[in-house]
C-alpha cells in the first residue's frame, strides 16, 4: 500500500492547505495511507531529507515535493510512484566495448651510412 506523509513546516507555514489536501486525498483514494505530521514530529524527517523548514510530501519513503503541491500533481506523482514500485529493476549497464588497438605507424627505411659520398 502506498504511504503518503505530509511533513509540516517548523514555522507553521501552509498547515491549513496541507490538511485540506490530505483530507481530500483520504476521501478520494482509500487505497493509500495518508499521514500529516505535526511540526515537532516532522523535524527529524526534515533533517533526514536535508530540508530546513518544510512543508514537504514523502511518497513511499521518497521525497517527492517540497511545499504543498497542487492536488492533480500529487495524484500524478502517486501513480508514478506505484508504477516505479511494480516495475522490475533496470538491468545493469553493459561495459563499453574495448577500442581496437591503433595500427603501428609505418617504419622508415634505414639509411645506409657512408655508402654515398659526394665529390
Beta strands, then each sheet from edge to edge (+ up, - down):
strand 1: 2-7
strand 2: 32-36
strand 3: 56-59
strand 4: 62-66
sheet 1: 2+ 1+ 3- 4+
end
